[in-house]
């Protein structure tokens, strides 16, 4: 056990050291939430992708690979497509627009893009973001508790609280710069640990091991890319739900904060290849860990949840302990915490910045300059984290059968449905209006709730909503409502402004 703790302490010391060093660069709200727009492409790429992956990758996707087998590779396909579209087609334009408008948050960009004279857009964006960020953060804290419980035999609540304290400490000390730098460090840990595990496990197999044949004998659905039973309407819905998880990269504020904060467009062009490679390596490795874990630890007639936990989300720690000595197990504890903390810290900074700058400063005309603005953001960071911790503990009590995969996806889907369709249309469609943007966000918010808790309970369509989860219907509904509202009441003056702004950034 001492080996695990020594590696963990070393890892935490690096995080704290980076945050203290980064704190020297934080003197105002812009420094706290954007790092003064000076990120390099390596840091921006690793930070964006580490933020987008989270505990969902190391515990959720590995578990999904163990549960469904080869069909989980559709997640990799969907994520690659989402990341490619975001970095190749959206990032550059978003960076140019936000620099042109001198925006420091996504809400800043939206208000400038739509030339609004009221605070409605700012309030809707900030409040809806805050609500789903709380859900998303609470899912990550929940995963922290589970990780400490599984790896170090801690009580779940103690693990959740300790993880909460660690991430709040370095987020509050160093702000966005600390988050970005620690994301870079944590991203490297994630890549190395995830890729090494399935490769090492596979090399340990002997000449008599036949992975494909054994998996087929355990369950033929494990080696079918469409799942058990082949291409059916239900399996198609499941595959669609897994593929469209990548939609969340097309405008989620916590990811696009990196595009806003990167040094230049040239850095984006370099960073896109780093982001794609990172995504492919970690996603493919995560699914492969699950598939190999199913081969190694189950047999015909075995329920994987009996061996690998609820949703098979213990497959990674089980394989780590099977493959590596104790000193390296400590590294994997750090890797899991890396995935979790990189996301929590990013979300906390986005939420605190949105409330401080977009609501308190802009709506209520508060005088917040220099160190005072950074101080308010720090206190809000702590408040958000405490509230998310409380939510995580409540959910753990009310839903003991929850899985990390779907708990995280609910928060990810809510943020994506609210913002992604609206951001896409705002960047590429001159006819998109402020009313369209407001209605699009409200529609995404409501459909995420309805799809999860109402439509999924209906007799005929319910199983399909469960299979797809909330992302596809909420995303499409948000897109549809924004489009319909905009064409019903066009704004010719806004169209002309968009054309001028678009010409100015070329």
GUVODREN-841003 format. One record per residue (C-alpha): x, y, z; residue in three letters; chain. Coordinates in nm, 4 decimals, padded with zeros to 6 digits. Each point is the difference from the previous one (the first is absolute). Layout:
// residues N
         xx         yy         zz   residuo   cadena
          X          Y          Z       ala        A
...
This chain:
// residues 506
         xx         yy         zz   residuo   cadena
    00.0000    00.0000    00.0000       unk        A
    00.2922    00.2361    00.0703       unk        A
    00.0964   -00.0155   -00.3669       unk        A
   -00.3444    00.1215   -00.1064       unk        A
    00.0102    00.2897    00.2436       unk        A
    00.3523    00.1075   -00.0935       unk        A
   -00.0904    00.0287   -00.3674       unk        A
   -00.3211    00.1831    00.0862       unk        A
    00.1797    00.2494    00.2258       unk        A
    00.2571    00.0688   -00.2727       unk        A
   -00.2774    00.0605   -00.2512       unk        A
   -00.1835    00.2402    00.2305       unk        A
    00.3229    00.1872    00.0736       unk        A
    00.0422    00.0675   -00.3727       unk        A
   -00.3563    00.1377   -00.0212       unk        A
    00.0494    00.2335    00.2939       unk        A
    00.3380    00.1155   -00.1315       unk        A
   -00.1486    00.0841   -00.3398       unk        A
   -00.2889    00.1911    00.1579       unk        A
    00.2308    00.2080    00.2228       unk        A
    00.2172    00.0873   -00.2975       unk        A
   -00.3077    00.0874   -00.2087       unk        A
   -00.1413    00.2234    00.2754       unk        A
    00.2701    00.2577   -00.0761       unk        A
   -00.1722    00.0647   -00.3344       unk        A
   -00.3474    00.0642    00.1415       unk        A
   -00.0694    00.3666    00.0732       unk        A
   -00.3539    00.0512   -00.1318       unk        A
   -00.3111   -00.1736   -00.1303       unk        A
    00.1472   -00.0408   -00.3500       unk        A
    00.3057   -00.1725    00.1407       unk        A
   -00.2101   -00.2216    00.2274       unk        A
   -00.2377   -00.1313   -00.2680       unk        A
    00.2008    00.0232   -00.3251       unk        A
    00.3680    00.0037    00.0987       unk        A
    00.0196    00.3328   -00.1881       unk        A
   -00.0468   -00.1961   -00.3243       unk        A
    00.3565   -00.1277   -00.0125       unk        A
   -00.0339   -00.3788   -00.0152       unk        A
    00.2315   -00.1918   -00.2312       unk        A
   -00.1385   -00.2709   -00.2263       unk        A
    00.1289   -00.2973    00.2002       unk        A
   -00.1557    00.1300    00.3196       unk        A
   -00.3235    00.1031   -00.1728       unk        A
   -00.0415   -00.3338   -00.1793       unk        A
    00.0737   -00.2170    00.3027       unk        A
   -00.2110    00.2222    00.2235       unk        A
   -00.3007   -00.0003   -00.2350       unk        A
    00.0024   -00.3756   -00.0465       unk        A
    00.0789   -00.0914    00.3612       unk        A
   -00.2881    00.2239    00.1045       unk        A
   -00.2334   -00.1670   -00.2486       unk        A
    00.0878   -00.3569    00.1020       unk        A
   -00.0131   -00.0067    00.3827       unk        A
   -00.0716   -00.2988    00.2256       unk        A
   -00.2501   -00.1075   -00.2636       unk        A
    00.2941   -00.1214   -00.2081       unk        A
    00.2060   -00.1938    00.2562       unk        A
   -00.2846   -00.1528    00.1972       unk        A
   -00.3060    00.0372   -00.2243       unk        A
    00.1297   -00.0823   -00.3504       unk        A
    00.2198   -00.2827    00.1278       unk        A
   -00.3077   -00.1408    00.1710       unk        A
   -00.2064    00.0396   -00.3167       unk        A
    00.2663   -00.1897   -00.1951       unk        A
   -00.0277   -00.2865    00.2481       unk        A
   -00.3803   -00.0003   -00.0105       unk        A
   -00.0656    00.0202   -00.3761       unk        A
    00.3326   -00.0884   -00.1631       unk        A
    00.0931    00.1140   -00.3495       unk        A
   -00.3074    00.2221   -00.0490       unk        A
    00.1503    00.2395    00.2572       unk        A
    00.2558    00.0989   -00.2658       unk        A
   -00.2783    00.2122   -00.1524       unk        A
    00.0745    00.2378    00.2872       unk        A
    00.3498    00.0463   -00.1433       unk        A
   -00.1421    00.0720   -00.3466       unk        A
   -00.2468    00.2559    00.1357       unk        A
    00.2583    00.1744    00.2154       unk        A
    00.2494    00.0236   -00.2866       unk        A
   -00.2624    00.1546   -00.2284       unk        A
   -00.1082    00.2493    00.2674       unk        A
    00.3559    00.1040    00.0845       unk        A
    00.0935    00.0323   -00.3688       unk        A
   -00.2979    00.2248   -00.0790       unk        A
    00.0645    00.2154    00.3073       unk        A
    00.3720    00.0507   -00.0655       unk        A
   -00.0009    00.0137   -00.3807       unk        A
   -00.3211    00.1928   -00.0709       unk        A
   -00.1075    00.1885    00.3116       unk        A
    00.3003    00.0863    00.2168       unk        A
    00.1658    00.2445   -00.2394       unk        A
   -00.3181    00.1960   -00.0667       unk        A
   -00.0940    00.0080    00.3678       unk        A
    00.3477    00.1246    00.0906       unk        A
   -00.0188    00.2784   -00.2585       unk        A
   -00.3467    00.1104    00.1091       unk        A
    00.0855    00.0016    00.3714       unk        A
    00.3164    00.2003   -00.0646       unk        A
   -00.1947    00.2401   -00.2228       unk        A
   -00.2593    00.0521    00.2749       unk        A
    00.2622   -00.0082    00.2804       unk        A
   -00.2070   -00.2712    00.1709       unk        A
    00.1241   -00.1833    00.3079       unk        A
   -00.2948   -00.2408    00.0359       unk        A
   -00.2334   -00.1756   -00.2414       unk        A
   -00.2869    00.2161    00.1237       unk        A
    00.2074    00.3091   -00.0828       unk        A
    00.0342   -00.1319   -00.3538       unk        A
   -00.3742   -00.0672   -00.0320       unk        A
   -00.1002    00.3461    00.1227       unk        A
    00.2414    00.1639   -00.2467       unk        A
   -00.1025   -00.2302   -00.2842       unk        A
   -00.3720    00.0791    00.0405       unk        A
    00.0390    00.3685    00.0985       unk        A
   -00.2590   -00.0423    00.2755       unk        A
   -00.1265    00.2968    00.2016       unk        A
   -00.1515   -00.2084    00.2794       unk        A
    00.1489   -00.2458    00.2485       unk        A
   -00.2297   -00.2911   -00.0949       unk        A
    00.2564   -00.1837   -00.2101       unk        A
    00.2713    00.0469    00.2617       unk        A
   -00.2234   -00.1227    00.2833       unk        A
   -00.1341   -00.3047   -00.1867       unk        A
    00.3495   -00.1056   -00.1081       unk        A
    00.1598    00.0498    00.3425       unk        A
   -00.2745   -00.1607    00.2086       unk        A
   -00.0498   -00.3042   -00.2241       unk        A
    00.3764   -00.0512   -00.0173       unk        A
    00.0326    00.0231    00.3776       unk        A
   -00.2742   -00.2596    00.0588       unk        A
    00.1430   -00.2660   -00.2296       unk        A
    00.3562    00.0720    00.1025       unk        A
   -00.1037   -00.0784    00.3566       unk        A
   -00.1408   -00.3334   -00.1184       unk        A
    00.3130   -00.0718   -00.2010       unk        A
    00.2347    00.0889    00.2857       unk        A
   -00.2010   -00.2091    00.2452       unk        A
    00.0372   -00.2993   -00.2347       unk        A
    00.3776    00.0499    00.0015       unk        A
    00.0114    00.0272    00.3801       unk        A
   -00.2065   -00.3178    00.0160       unk        A
    00.2633   -00.1699   -00.2159       unk        A
    00.2737    00.1317    00.2307       unk        A
   -00.1630   -00.1706    00.2962       unk        A
   -00.0353   -00.3236   -00.1975       unk        A
    00.3650    00.0122   -00.1100       unk        A
    00.1325    00.0430    00.3542       unk        A
   -00.2390   -00.2704    00.1206       unk        A
    00.1141   -00.2519   -00.2611       unk        A
    00.3740    00.0733   -00.0108       unk        A
    00.0767    00.0883    00.3631       unk        A
   -00.2915   -00.1590    00.1913       unk        A
   -00.1128    00.3371    00.1329       unk        A
   -00.3551    00.0788    00.0962       unk        A
   -00.1807    00.1477   -00.3041       unk        A
   -00.0910    00.3234    00.1794       unk        A
    00.3546    00.0557    00.1262       unk        A
    00.1390   -00.0528   -00.3510       unk        A
   -00.2506    00.2433   -00.1519       unk        A
    00.0861    00.2642    00.2616       unk        A
    00.3779   -00.0403   -00.0421       unk        A
   -00.0240    00.0216   -00.3788       unk        A
   -00.2171    00.3086    00.0391       unk        A
    00.2563    00.1710    00.2244       unk        A
    00.2908   -00.0740   -00.2345       unk        A
   -00.1586    00.1330   -00.3155       unk        A
   -00.1450    00.3079    00.1709       unk        A
    00.3420    00.0833    00.1443       unk        A
    00.1873    00.0165   -00.3280       unk        A
   -00.2911    00.1577   -00.1904       unk        A
   -00.0374    00.2807    00.2534       unk        A
    00.3726    00.0640    00.0283       unk        A
    00.0902    00.0206   -00.3674       unk        A
   -00.3232    00.0509   -00.1956       unk        A
   -00.0156   -00.0858   -00.3706       unk        A
    00.3775   -00.0075   -00.0499       unk        A
    00.0382   -00.2584    00.2756       unk        A
   -00.2891   -00.1999   -00.1454       unk        A
    00.1514    00.0027   -00.3498       unk        A
    00.3500   -00.0917    00.1149       unk        A
   -00.1229   -00.2747    00.2302       unk        A
   -00.2221   -00.1256   -00.2821       unk        A
    00.3112   -00.0305   -00.2160       unk        A
    00.1768   -00.1991    00.2702       unk        A
   -00.3085   -00.2096    00.0721       unk        A
   -00.0602   -00.0592   -00.3699       unk        A
    00.3488   -00.1452   -00.0386       unk        A
   -00.0638   -00.2295    00.2973       unk        A
   -00.3310   -00.1102   -00.1556       unk        A
    00.1518   -00.0802   -00.3406       unk        A
    00.2963   -00.1939    00.1358       unk        A
   -00.1986   -00.1994    00.2533       unk        A
   -00.2933   -00.0816   -00.2263       unk        A
    00.2104   -00.1099   -00.2972       unk        A
    00.2437   -00.2014    00.2124       unk        A
   -00.2653   -00.2075    00.1770       unk        A
   -00.1653   -00.1887   -00.2905       unk        A
    00.3328   -00.0384   -00.1808       unk        A
    00.1631   -00.1541    00.3073       unk        A
   -00.2997   -00.2211    00.0713       unk        A
   -00.0062   -00.1236   -00.3598       unk        A
    00.3742   -00.0749    00.0002       unk        A
   -00.0487   -00.2077    00.3150       unk        A
   -00.2342   -00.2358   -00.1843       unk        A
    00.1419   -00.3373   -00.1001       unk        A
   -00.0109   -00.1795   -00.3370       unk        A
   -00.3085   -00.1951    00.1078       unk        A
   -00.2007    00.3150    00.0698       unk        A
   -00.2571    00.0743   -00.2685       unk        A
   -00.1729    00.3223    00.0959       unk        A
   -00.2510    00.0199   -00.2859       unk        A
   -00.1142   -00.3621    00.0246       unk        A
   -00.0287    00.0124    00.3776       unk        A
   -00.2028    00.3211   -00.0064       unk        A
   -00.2290   -00.1522   -00.2620       unk        A
   -00.0579   -00.3026    00.2211       unk        A
   -00.0731    00.2213    00.3020       unk        A
   -00.2543    00.2058   -00.1971       unk        A
   -00.0164    00.0246   -00.3830       unk        A
   -00.1172    00.3598    00.0362       unk        A
    00.3390    00.0987    00.1407       unk        A
    00.1713   -00.0425   -00.3379       unk        A
   -00.2823    00.1466   -00.2111       unk        A
    00.0513    00.3675   -00.0829       unk        A
   -00.3788    00.0509    00.0262       unk        A
   -00.0328   -00.1819    00.3305       unk        A
   -00.1952   -00.3075    00.1013       unk        A
   -00.2405   -00.0989   -00.2776       unk        A
    00.1678    00.1994   -00.2746       unk        A
   -00.1498    00.2998   -00.1753       unk        A
   -00.3439    00.0490    00.1531       unk        A
   -00.1929    00.3227    00.0546       unk        A
    00.0813   -00.0069    00.3700       unk        A
    00.3688   -00.0702   -00.0537       unk        A
    00.0117    00.2791   -00.2572       unk        A
   -00.1447    00.2380    00.2612       unk        A
    00.2650   -00.1125    00.2497       unk        A
    00.2812    00.0469   -00.2531       unk        A
   -00.1387    00.3395   -00.1001       unk        A
   -00.0031    00.1083    00.3634       unk        A
    00.3628   -00.1050    00.0453       unk        A
    00.1169    00.1656   -00.3220       unk        A
   -00.1765    00.3290    00.0655       unk        A
    00.1736    00.0455    00.3347       unk        A
    00.2580    00.1838   -00.2125       unk        A
   -00.2536    00.2768   -00.0671       unk        A
    00.0976    00.1454    00.3353       unk        A
    00.3277    00.1272   -00.1464       unk        A
   -00.1846    00.2295   -00.2431       unk        A
   -00.0488    00.2963    00.2292       unk        A
    00.0083   -00.1009    00.3667       unk        A
    00.1335    00.3025    00.1941       unk        A
    00.2590   -00.1956    00.1994       unk        A
    00.1591   -00.1265   -00.3246       unk        A
   -00.0338    00.3229   -00.1989       unk        A
    00.1594    00.1943    00.2855       unk        A
    00.3278   -00.1469   -00.1290       unk        A
   -00.0598    00.1349   -00.3508       unk        A
   -00.0755    00.3418    00.1457       unk        A
    00.3149   -00.0081    00.2150       unk        A
    00.2527   -00.1330   -00.2500       unk        A
    00.2678    00.2433   -00.1217       unk        A
   -00.0898    00.0130   -00.3676       unk        A
   -00.1663   -00.1671   -00.2960       unk        A
    00.3356   -00.1515   -00.0940       unk        A
    00.0090   -00.1781    00.3346       unk        A
   -00.3447   -00.1464   -00.0744       unk        A
    00.1262   -00.1384   -00.3299       unk        A
    00.2826   -00.1768    00.1836       unk        A
   -00.2145   -00.1091    00.2921       unk        A
   -00.2670   -00.1732   -00.2101       unk        A
    00.2311   -00.2911   -00.0795       unk        A
    00.1029   -00.0372    00.3629       unk        A
   -00.3663   -00.0039    00.1041       unk        A
   -00.0919   -00.2646   -00.2577       unk        A
    00.2878   -00.2273    00.0943       unk        A
   -00.0743    00.0379    00.3711       unk        A
   -00.3660   -00.0888   -00.0554       unk        A
    00.0728   -00.3054   -00.2121       unk        A
    00.2616   -00.1412    00.2364       unk        A
   -00.1909    00.0396    00.3254       unk        A
   -00.3443   -00.0985   -00.1343       unk        A
    00.1184   -00.3073   -00.1903       unk        A
    00.2128   -00.1066    00.2971       unk        A
   -00.2909    00.0419    00.2432       unk        A
   -00.2340   -00.2229   -00.2029       unk        A
    00.2794   -00.2551   -00.0486       unk        A
    00.0563   -00.0136    00.3766       unk        A
   -00.3659   -00.0891    00.0462       unk        A
    00.0024   -00.2647   -00.2741       unk        A
    00.3164   -00.1652    00.1334       unk        A
   -00.1362    00.0201    00.3536       unk        A
   -00.3105   -00.1888   -00.1070       unk        A
    00.2249   -00.2678   -00.1509       unk        A
    00.2264   -00.0256    00.3032       unk        A
   -00.2467    00.0156    00.2872       unk        A
   -00.3262   -00.1570   -00.1209       unk        A
   -00.1076   -00.3258   -00.1608       unk        A
   -00.3093   -00.1562   -00.1505       unk        A
   -00.2997    00.0616    00.2273       unk        A
    00.1764    00.2643    00.2117       unk        A
   -00.1820    00.3264    00.0623       unk        A
    00.2718    00.2643   -00.0540       unk        A
   -00.1528    00.2240    00.2674       unk        A
    00.0609   -00.2701    00.2606       unk        A
    00.3729    00.0009   -00.0764       unk        A
    00.0647    00.3543   -00.1230       unk        A
   -00.2557    00.2058    00.1916       unk        A
   -00.3020    00.2016   -00.1050       unk        A
    00.0280    00.0769   -00.3709       unk        A
    00.3354   -00.1892    00.0062       unk        A
    00.1580    00.3305    00.1033       unk        A
    00.2575   -00.1786    00.2152       unk        A
    00.1596   -00.1678   -00.3014       unk        A
    00.2881    00.2496   -00.0178       unk        A
    00.1109   -00.0276    00.3655       unk        A
   -00.0468   -00.3772   -00.0139       unk        A
    00.2236   -00.0285   -00.3058       unk        A
    00.2582    00.2400    00.1408       unk        A
    00.0382   -00.2139    00.3114       unk        A
    00.0179   -00.3125   -00.2167       unk        A
    00.2683    00.1362   -00.2352       unk        A
    00.2229    00.2386    00.1963       unk        A
    00.1904    00.0114    00.3324       unk        A
   -00.1312    00.2170    00.2845       unk        A
    00.2230    00.2994   -00.0762       unk        A
   -00.1581    00.0303   -00.3453       unk        A
   -00.3478   -00.0487    00.1417       unk        A
    00.0606    00.3323    00.1729       unk        A
    00.0635    00.1538   -00.3411       unk        A
   -00.3407   -00.1213   -00.1162       unk        A
   -00.1661    00.1488    00.3053       unk        A
    00.1582    00.3261   -00.1144       unk        A
   -00.1188   -00.0603   -00.3582       unk        A
   -00.3615   -00.0439    00.1070       unk        A
    00.0218    00.3076    00.2179       unk        A
    00.1584    00.1838   -00.2955       unk        A
   -00.3013   -00.0655   -00.2179       unk        A
   -00.2396    00.1038    00.2720       unk        A
    00.1805    00.3060    00.1299       unk        A
    00.0807    00.1449   -00.3403       unk        A
   -00.3714    00.0148   -00.0715       unk        A
   -00.1122    00.1226    00.3425       unk        A
    00.2545    00.2802    00.0037       unk        A
   -00.0894    00.1147   -00.3514       unk        A
   -00.3711   -00.0013    00.0757       unk        A
    00.0504    00.1895    00.3245       unk        A
    00.1943    00.2761   -00.1743       unk        A
   -00.2602    00.0257   -00.2789       unk        A
   -00.2879    00.0150    00.2481       unk        A
    00.1671    00.2494    00.2331       unk        A
    00.1025    00.2206   -00.2903       unk        A
   -00.3492   -00.0070   -00.1456       unk        A
   -00.1693    00.0993    00.3252       unk        A
    00.2610    00.2635    00.0910       unk        A
    00.0430    00.1601   -00.3390       unk        A
   -00.3224   -00.0759   -00.1900       unk        A
   -00.2504    00.0511    00.2801       unk        A
    00.1454    00.1888    00.2955       unk        A
    00.2189    00.2366   -00.2004       unk        A
   -00.1990    00.0475   -00.3200       unk        A
   -00.3622   -00.0325    00.1159       unk        A
    00.0290    00.1764    00.3342       unk        A
    00.2690    00.2460   -00.1167       unk        A
    00.2245   -00.0856    00.2900       unk        A
    00.3410    00.1614    00.0142       unk        A
    00.2333   -00.2947   -00.0115       unk        A
    00.3491    00.0733   -00.1156       unk        A
    00.3450   -00.1412    00.0579       unk        A
    00.0561   -00.2216    00.3024       unk        A
   -00.3564    00.0489    00.1274       unk        A
   -00.1517   -00.1715   -00.3038       unk        A
    00.2390   -00.2939    00.0324       unk        A
   -00.0801   -00.0245    00.3709       unk        A
   -00.3756   -00.0172   -00.0624       unk        A
    00.0562   -00.2713   -00.2613       unk        A
    00.2059   -00.1998    00.2483       unk        A
   -00.2755    00.0104    00.2618       unk        A
   -00.2590   -00.1005   -00.2584       unk        A
    00.2242   -00.2888   -00.1024       unk        A
   -00.0085   -00.1269    00.3584       unk        A
   -00.3783    00.0490    00.0246       unk        A
   -00.0660   -00.1926   -00.3215       unk        A
    00.2254   -00.2826    00.1111       unk        A
   -00.1721   -00.0324    00.3387       unk        A
   -00.3440   -00.0085   -00.1613       unk        A
    00.1149   -00.2617   -00.2521       unk        A
    00.1415   -00.2135    00.2848       unk        A
   -00.3362    00.0120    00.1769       unk        A
   -00.1825   -00.1017   -00.3204       unk        A
    00.2413   -00.2900   -00.0551       unk        A
   -00.0575   -00.1324    00.3516       unk        A
   -00.3784    00.0305   -00.0369       unk        A
    00.0039   -00.1864   -00.3335       unk        A
    00.2198   -00.2742    00.1477       unk        A
   -00.2624   -00.0511    00.2699       unk        A
   -00.3083    00.0200   -00.2251       unk        A
    00.1411   -00.2023   -00.2929       unk        A
    00.2426   -00.2690    00.1187       unk        A
   -00.0294   -00.1831   -00.3361       unk        A
    00.1135    00.2992   -00.2093       unk        A
    00.2931   -00.0417   -00.2388       unk        A
    00.2721    00.2579   -00.0540       unk        A
   -00.0408   -00.0303   -00.3783       unk        A
   -00.3616    00.1185   -00.0100       unk        A
    00.0184    00.2406    00.2969       unk        A
    00.2774    00.1925   -00.1751       unk        A
   -00.1719   -00.0220   -00.3398       unk        A
   -00.3118    00.1674    00.1409       unk        A
    00.1992    00.3087    00.1031       unk        A
    00.2034   -00.0030   -00.3230       unk        A
   -00.3192   -00.0336   -00.2084       unk        A
   -00.1735    00.2862    00.1779       unk        A
    00.2857    00.2435   -00.0609       unk        A
    00.0343   -00.1162   -00.3610       unk        A
   -00.3720    00.0245   -00.0799       unk        A
   -00.0228    00.3506    00.1459       unk        A
    00.3074    00.1457   -00.1685       unk        A
    00.1240   -00.2036   -00.2978       unk        A
   -00.2856    00.0497   -00.2512       unk        A
   -00.0123    00.3680    00.0899       unk        A
    00.3780    00.0464   -00.0352       unk        A
    00.0049   -00.1800   -00.3366       unk        A
   -00.2759    00.2209   -00.1412       unk        A
    00.1543    00.3164    00.1478       unk        A
    00.3304   -00.0677   -00.1757       unk        A
   -00.1290   -00.0990   -00.3432       unk        A
   -00.3516    00.1374   -00.0592       unk        A
   -00.0584    00.3681   -00.0552       unk        A
   -00.3755   -00.0417    00.0508       unk        A
    00.0286   -00.1244    00.3574       unk        A
   -00.1639    00.2453    00.2419       unk        A
    00.0268    00.0807    00.3693       unk        A
   -00.3514   -00.1375    00.0602       unk        A
    00.0992   -00.3135   -00.1879       unk        A
    00.3044   -00.0405    00.2247       unk        A
   -00.1999    00.0483    00.3193       unk        A
   -00.2715   -00.2445   -00.1079       unk        A
    00.2619   -00.2504   -00.1169       unk        A
    00.1647   -00.0037    00.3435       unk        A
   -00.3315   -00.0322    00.1827       unk        A
   -00.1085   -00.2808   -00.2349       unk        A
    00.3246   -00.1903    00.0576       unk        A
   -00.0341    00.0406    00.3754       unk        A
   -00.3602   -00.1214    00.0092       unk        A
    00.0433   -00.2893   -00.2421       unk        A
    00.2973   -00.1325    00.1986       unk        A
   -00.2261   -00.0238    00.3057       unk        A
   -00.2997   -00.1361   -00.1911       unk        A
    00.1987   -00.2599   -00.1940       unk        A
    00.1625   -00.1302    00.3182       unk        A
   -00.2915   -00.0023    00.2405       unk        A
   -00.3219    00.0035   -00.2079       unk        A
    00.0362   -00.1413   -00.3513       unk        A
    00.2256   -00.2831    00.1160       unk        A
   -00.2849   -00.1258    00.2214       unk        A
   -00.2558   -00.0235   -00.2848       unk        A
   -00.1116   -00.3457   -00.1121       unk        A
    00.0867   -00.0049   -00.3706       unk        A
    00.2636    00.2685   -00.0552       unk        A
    00.1528   -00.0206    00.3468       unk        A
    00.2509   -00.2809   -00.0717       unk        A
    00.1369    00.1940   -00.2984       unk        A
    00.0509    00.3132    00.2102       unk        A
    00.1774   -00.2140    00.2583       unk        A
    00.2174   -00.1529   -00.2731       unk        A
    00.0958    00.3340   -00.1576       unk        A
    00.0137    00.1876    00.3305       unk        A
   -00.0701    00.3734    00.0046       unk        A
    00.2587    00.1428   -00.2400       unk        A
   -00.1536   -00.0702   -00.3472       unk        A
   -00.3613    00.1091    00.0684       unk        A
    00.0988    00.3033    00.2094       unk        A
    00.2626    00.1140   -00.2512       unk        A
   -00.2361   -00.0333   -00.2978       unk        A
   -00.2889    00.1706    00.1784       unk        A
    00.2222    00.2907    00.1023       unk        A
    00.1220    00.0364   -00.3593       unk        A
   -00.3536   -00.0192   -00.1413       unk        A
   -00.1474    00.2569    00.2404       unk        A
    00.2841    00.2472   -00.0577       unk        A
   -00.0412   -00.0289   -00.3754       unk        A
   -00.3817    00.0318   -00.0005       unk        A
   -00.0059    00.3017    00.2346       unk        A
    00.2661    00.1766   -00.2090       unk        A
   -00.1776   -00.0447   -00.3339       unk        A
   -00.3391    00.0933    00.1492       unk        A
    00.1305    00.3402    00.1085       unk        A
    00.3162    00.0908   -00.1936       unk        A
    00.2245    00.2911    00.0924       unk        A
    00.1428    00.1640   -00.3177       unk        A
    00.2134    00.2473    00.1993       unk        A
    00.1610   -00.2846    00.1923       unk        A
    00.0695   -00.1833   -00.3264       unk        A
    00.1874    00.3032   -00.1308       unk        A
    00.1970    00.0297    00.3245       unk        A
    00.0978   -00.3659   -00.0232       unk        A
    00.1175    00.0445   -00.3598       unk        A
    00.2142    00.2990    00.1044       unk        A
    00.1468   -00.1840    00.3001       unk        A
    00.0631   -00.3089   -00.2099       unk        A
    00.1809    00.2082   -00.2631       unk        A
    00.2044    00.1708    00.2721       unk        A
    00.1413   -00.3265    00.1353       unk        A
    00.0978   -00.1493   -00.3359       unk        A
